[in-house]
């Protein structure tokens, strides 16, 4: 009995001991420890080092400095002369910045401001206090503005802040138009001006901005800078400026008279303007539009929202007094990356059956039918301003026309002038703002479509006034003549045409009896047409465009009603799929693709 009692007490004692083995953690230990050390520093207790910067003396504990700074860690642990010293002189160090960093070593806090960042960052770099150095760089990034980005870039370069240098340089390129007006730009050395304007990432509305910037820079100190005109002008894409600008401002610039290089570049630009047929042979950096970062393709749907209501085969008036075919001016754009349609500014004129194409950074809406007459008028849309502007009219009224953009020129062909089908062709040159006649097609084509492939323009299908046709002809501007190509498998009018991966795709349309969903493509190497996967929906008077390796079939008519639906074709799987529909039904639509900066941001700031 006594043994049992003893065993029980021993067991209880053992249990009690186990219960008192507790792992205690004080979450405030590090904070309270540094707080205590900071109090000791302020009371000059146990300090074992004094830092001398200028006339300032800063007391501290070596172990605290070494724990925060790789510079001090090396100083106090390696075979350096300061290792065992209690008094250390800090050369070329701003005292106030050193004080801030010593305070940071104890508190983990520092207040960065516009007043101290330029002295704090160099000292943080020297002492290798990485977190403060990075915080200073982030602060400067948030301060970037056209008026200071070049200064921040130079500051970052001097202190080897690679990311800050890269981002401030990128900011200067993206905001060059404002940057070029600043005092910082005027004070740049030649090599930095050259590097800016030579970049393909330079974001400008036109090359005229670049030209004006270098002339202003030279005039700021003409005695020493005049000799750089030719070298800087080499990086201005003069052929892409307007003819009037070349004649009125470049040719009359006094600086140019003494620059042989500059004169040669002006002659090159004038040749580019005078010989549009030869532009394909004049390809160089100076004839190629810049591609700044942030440009992405957007789809633009231009043209009529055509409404029609039927009931028992009778036209029912639309609320608000609309008729069977009420042509409206609303336009919208599509972002392929967000799969979303959004509105943009409406066209100035109602246009059904118009031609739409992108040239440079603008969208052109050409001709069409306004509900009572065929049009020769033209207007263009600038995404950066969200506005439409008038363009000189064509020589001929045209609706149901084909349109294409090639080598910076806008080509229009065929169509209907209100009396007959046309085979005539015109070309608009935005650089000289004039229309000129081009050799006519061999076939009259109404409701034809045009596509560009391998530097040539293809006129596809249409209606010749008697028959729906399957014929195709090609214009090579360098040869100046149309050539008959193999006929399509099917007759097609009002089809969609676009080039993709070196092939010409023809999508949907009308064969004279039926609205079609079938697709075929032309292989220029084999010289043959082959059938491809059909769309989900029959479409005519629609539009097809290419963006980011896909085809998009947009709107149109299915034989009974206007469509808002959009389908995307993936050539890798030979498959169509539906994407987000437009906001409005659009028959006789015009569409194109344009590379733009962030349209959502631009249009939201515009109030669209």
HELIX and SHEET records of a PDB file:
HELIX    1   1 UNK A    2  UNK A   19  1                                  18    
HELIX    2   2 UNK A   29  UNK A   42  1                                  14    
HELIX    3   3 UNK A   62  UNK A   68  1                                   7    
HELIX    4   4 UNK A   70  UNK A   77  1                                   8    
HELIX    5   5 UNK A   95  UNK A  107  1                                  13    
HELIX    6   6 UNK A  117  UNK A  127  1                                  11    
HELIX    7   7 UNK A  130  UNK A  142  1                                  13    
HELIX    8   8 UNK A  149  UNK A  158  1                                  10    
HELIX    9   9 UNK A  162  UNK A  174  1                                  13    
HELIX   10  10 UNK A  176  UNK A  179  1                                   4    
HELIX   11  11 UNK A  183  UNK A  186  1                                   4    
HELIX   12  12 UNK A  190  UNK A  198  1                                   9    
HELIX   13  13 UNK A  207  UNK A  220  1                                  14    
HELIX   14  14 UNK A  222  UNK A  225  1                                   4    
HELIX   15  15 UNK A  226  UNK A  228  5                                   3    
HELIX   16  16 UNK A  229  UNK A  233  1                                   5    
HELIX   17  17 UNK A  238  UNK A  240  5                                   3    
HELIX   18  18 UNK A  243  UNK A  245  1                                   3    
HELIX   19  19 UNK A  246  UNK A  250  3                                   5    
HELIX   20  20 UNK A  254  UNK A  258  5                                   5    
HELIX   21  21 UNK A  260  UNK A  274  1                                  15    
HELIX   22  22 UNK A  276  UNK A  281  5                                   6    
HELIX   23  23 UNK A  285  UNK A  287  5                                   3    
HELIX   24  24 UNK A  599  UNK A  606  1                                   8    
SHEET    1   A 3 UNK A  56  UNK A  60  0                                        
SHEET    2   A 3 UNK A  49  UNK A  53 -1                                        
SHEET    3   A 3 UNK A  87  UNK A  89  1                                        
SHEET    1   B 4 UNK A 340  UNK A 344  0                                        
SHEET    2   B 4 UNK A 331  UNK A 335 -1                                        
SHEET    3   B 4 UNK A 296  UNK A 302 -1                                        
SHEET    4   B 4 UNK A 590  UNK A 596 -1                                        
SHEET    1   C 2 UNK A 310  UNK A 311  0                                        
SHEET    2   C 2 UNK A 314  UNK A 315 -1                                        
SHEET    1   D 4 UNK A 355  UNK A 359  0                                        
SHEET    2   D 4 UNK A 362  UNK A 369 -1                                        
SHEET    3   D 4 UNK A 374  UNK A 382 -1                                        
SHEET    4   D 4 UNK A 387  UNK A 391 -1                                        
SHEET    1   E 4 UNK A 402  UNK A 406  0                                        
SHEET    2   E 4 UNK A 409  UNK A 413 -1                                        
SHEET    3   E 4 UNK A 425  UNK A 429 -1                                        
SHEET    4   E 4 UNK A 434  UNK A 438 -1                                        
SHEET    1   F 4 UNK A 449  UNK A 453  0                                        
SHEET    2   F 4 UNK A 456  UNK A 460 -1                                        
SHEET    3   F 4 UNK A 472  UNK A 476 -1                                        
SHEET    4   F 4 UNK A 481  UNK A 485 -1                                        
SHEET    1   G 4 UNK A 496  UNK A 500  0                                        
SHEET    2   G 4 UNK A 503  UNK A 510 -1                                        
SHEET    3   G 4 UNK A 515  UNK A 523 -1                                        
SHEET    4   G 4 UNK A 528  UNK A 532 -1                                        
SHEET    1   H 4 UNK A 543  UNK A 547  0                                        
SHEET    2   H 4 UNK A 550  UNK A 554 -1                                        
SHEET    3   H 4 UNK A 566  UNK A 570 -1                                        
SHEET    4   H 4 UNK A 575  UNK A 579 -1                                        
END                                                                             
